[in-house]
Amino acid sequence: MISIEHLSKRFRKLVVLDDINARFDKGQVVSLIGPNGSGKTTLIKSLLGMVKPDRGEIMVNGHPITENPDYREQIGYMPQIGRYPDNMKIGQLFRMLQHIRSKPGLRQDLELFEKFELGKIESKPMRTLSGGTRQKVSAAIAFLFDPSILILDEPTAGLDPLASEILKAKIMQEKQKGKLILITSHILSDIDELTTHVLYLQDGKMQFIKPLETLQEETGEIRLGKAIAKIMRGENISGDWIDRMLDVNQNEKIY
């Protein structure tokens, strides 16, 4: 569904993406993993057309994304921090999006809107929402138009345990429908059961992309956090970051 060929991007002297080559297919849940500053956000923004690469090409369903911006209609995006008009109410936001995207035959998926019970608070302005409720809104919007591709940036950050489980169940459900899902997360325990493939970035370079099963076989580790720490040990990663990855048994987080 998505192919990336020789993608490179620099901001002045800083190289943030260095000759990235990858292919993502339907039915995959690809976890984009790497320390802060590794290039994950720039890669996502490149896929969304928000950053123009210096070199290389991105294809969605066989067509370069530079040819027609309509490819974005196939993508549901959940940002790490959703930004919405402060005075707009939850209900107004959803009605506005439904009106803008209204097309004959376009299916709308309100499952998360209903399971998060956003209808009960639809009169609340966005400025009054907690971080967790704002995350629920962002998640419901990402799935709203039944996209074939989902890009979820730190999707469980700020969610309470029940909301997190609802969202993970929804991701699993869409995975079983054959959709392509790209996830970034620093909480690897949250994506253990969802991930089919792992793309690891370090300093703008793609260190590897491989099935989770292969990582598990190579490392002898079932848990994603431990598998990544083990396979990357001895490569160009700071010892401090490795130490935190190895500490997943205590706090299940890496940074």
Buried (B, 14 or more C-beta within 10 A) or exposed (E): BBBBBEBBBBEEEEBBBBBBEBEBEBEBBBBBBBBEBBBBBBBBBBBBBEBEBEEBEBBBEEEEBEEEEEBBEBBBBBBBEBEBEEEBBBBBBBEEBBEEEEEEEEEBBBBBBEBBEBEEBBEBBBEEBEEBBBBBBBBBBBBBBEBBBBBBBBBBBBBBEEBBEBBBEBBEEBBEEEBBBBBBBBBBBBBBEBBBBBBBBBBBBBBBBBEBEBBBEEBEBEBBBBBBBBBBEEEEBEEEBBEBBBBBEEEBBBE
